[in-house]
Amino acid sequence: MAIRPDDLSHAAVQALLSEHLEDMYATSPPESVHALDLDALRAPDIAFYSAWDGDTLLGCGALRDLGDGHLEIKSMRAARDQRGRGTGAAILRHLLDEAVRRGAVRVSLETGVEPYFEPARRLYQRHGFVVCAPFADYVPDPNSVFMTLSLPA
């Protein structure tokens, strides 16, 4: 598996992110969907990464710089045929390694409360994330779970 910075121009990446948005809107009320579209993922405060096995896209993830050493994980997604194979864990480890490399002190994320999101919440918990209060511009939402991880100094 090769995980590398990505400019979001590849058709497979665009299709995976389209699938991601469709699933988010099918699973959560619209006001509780915080997934970003392609244009938002191209913002200068976001670093986007894709995971590949040769020409096969395995998944993706992004880091948003919130300032003061705080990063947010966005658009974590394993391709449907890659779920349960360790792809998500590999992407998450890459994002956390990148956060440490950038000198971040904390990484946070927002995910859903629905059963659909249970595997993601378990993945984050296995990597040390704990439930926290809303951060950045988020507000309390009964459909959201906020999680954070303090990084070693």
Summary of the structure (lengths in Angstrom):
residues: 153
radius of gyration: 14.4
end to end distance: 28.3
largest distance: 41.4
contacts: 445
relative contact order: 0.16
helix: 35%
strand: 32%
